[in-house]
Amino acid sequence: MTNHDEMTGSFDNDDVSYEGRPPYAPHGPTPFDGDLGTHQVTLRSPAELADALPYLLGYRPEDSIILVSLHDRGGRGRFGGRARLGIPTHADDWAAVAQQLAHGLVTGGERRGARPEQIVAYLCQEPAKGETGLSVMERLRPLAHQLRVACGRLDVPVIEALCISDGRFWSYCCGGQGCCPDEGEPMGMPGTSVLAAAAAYAGIQVRGTLRELRARLMPLETAVAVEQEVALDTAGMSLVPRIFDETGRVEVADETIELAERLMHRLAATAPVPDSAAADRRDDDLLRADEAAALILGLQDRTTRDRAAEWMEGDEAGPALRLWRALARRCVGPYAEHAAALLTLAGWVAWSTGDELEAREALAMALGADPDYLFARLLHQACNEGLDPESVRRCLRAERVERAERVARAERAECAERAERGGRAEREEPVGPPDPAAPAPVSLSSHVPEQRRRRRTRSGTSPLAANGEGHVPTLSARRPRTSAADGSRPLAAGRGNTGPRTAGKPTTPRRRTDRVDTQEANVLRADGGTSEGEPAAGDDVM
């Protein structure tokens, strides 16, 4: 049930009053009583009640049962809460629906401290094929009776019950006095009633029908739907495993918010389109199937959805609402349940910006997609009970500020850690200028092939003594190999040249790996050594 109270496009409860009481005099000209500066209007006949209905609801109802409460103040019936349900197809359900609707309106008023004293009932339905407005009125007469009985059981009388069909209206409360002809009274031209004039003066516009409003949120049925379903299947294979992973979930959340922001900027950069259907088609063209799939799946995470709900006011609200509508239209085929998150976001932004009509319909559709969706149920109840959305906005603003502070603290901590690491590195470096008399470390790594540099020597320490600064040169060169052609051998450190072998002295062959034990002796000369990386004369660097 959609329980409408203080709906967008309607006047406040104290702005419209009704003085009619049955039996009514023949319908005549509509007198105007009120001050347009305060938007006060007085209605005195069923004809004025019928003309006022779209302005009381904010849209033109179709196939609907509507109850409007009246509060007696100084002999005038002030309009209060409104409740609406679709007309059931089967007459067997009418009694239960009438009881549900009456109970919801009366108990809802009691919770708000404004129990209705009287009720006005409307039955709105267009003729089916082969029907006339009169036949619709007669067919629905038992439903009107059930409504009067259900409200009477709650001690709230129905003082007027109207049937509106085929551009005409009939009263079920005429009492046989002939105030309504059999063919019904013609409805006034739209926008010509007293209430229409007051609404125009107040800047209030009546929308189209609920069917047109819901069409903006219903899944697409064009060729795009097939492409979108494939994109959702593809995105699900990559995103769902990441969402179930703790680290991947955080990454997907950040990617989802970033993508949503980009798309909102894309939508905001387009020129406005006055026609809603054309505007929706334009938004659909701006949204790629893969982008929509990533957002639809990413926003199934409740934490990510709550972050997206923070785009609820100011310049962010308009593009956000357009994006949520477009994404709801992309929840096609087996992904219809996924629309609950997008419809809830759309309903929340609509309610936050004052559009309670779209808010209620979007939230009701969200509950239709997933009856257990808690966020939609809470918002729907709060909206129906006339609560101020500012309390929810304050919570979301506080969460946004707190998250920004957490990010700032994390960035400051990271900067401090980097600075600390830099300070430790500086403290570990030698203090003061190096001793110019100390020999510089020498490395021959640039002359040794990469695969040989990675091979470790047998000896783990250098045979050279530490120099005056306490540093032991790091050497990575292998011991030079002796040329087999001249039979020379390497000399001790400091000699820097080769000499002939002693005649007659046998040469003991050595294992190849033993050459690394004295590699440092062939790198430095005792009388000053060679420059870093420069091999001594006669050495064969491998």
Secondary structure, 3 states (H helix, E strand, C coil): CEEECCCCCCCCCCCEEECCCCCCCCCCCCCCCCCCCCCCEEECCHHHHHHHHHHHHCCECCCEEEEEEEEEECCEEEEEEEEEEECCCCHHHHHHHHHHHHHHHHHHHHHCCCCCCEEEEEEECCCCCCCCHHHHHHHCHHHHHHHHHHHHHCCCCEEEEEEEECCEEEECCCCCCCCCCCCCEECCCCCCCHHHHHHHHHCCCCCCEHHHHHHCCCCCCCHHHHHHHHHHHHHHHHHHHHHHCHHHHHHHHHHHHHHHHHHHHHHHCCCCCCCHHHHHHHHHHCCCHHHHHHHHHHCCCHHHHHHHCCCCCHHHHHHHHHHHHHHHHCCCHHHHHHHHHHHHHHHHHHHHCCCHHHHHHHHHHHHHHCCCCHHHHHHHHHHHCCCCCHHHHHHHHHHHHHHHHHHHHHHHHHHHHHHHHHHHHHHHCCCCCCCCCCCCCCCCHHHCCHHHHCCCCCCCCCCCCCCCCCCCCCCCCCCCCCCCCCCCEECCCCCCCEECCCCCCCCCCCCHHHHHHHCHHHCCCCCCCCCCCCCCCCCCCC
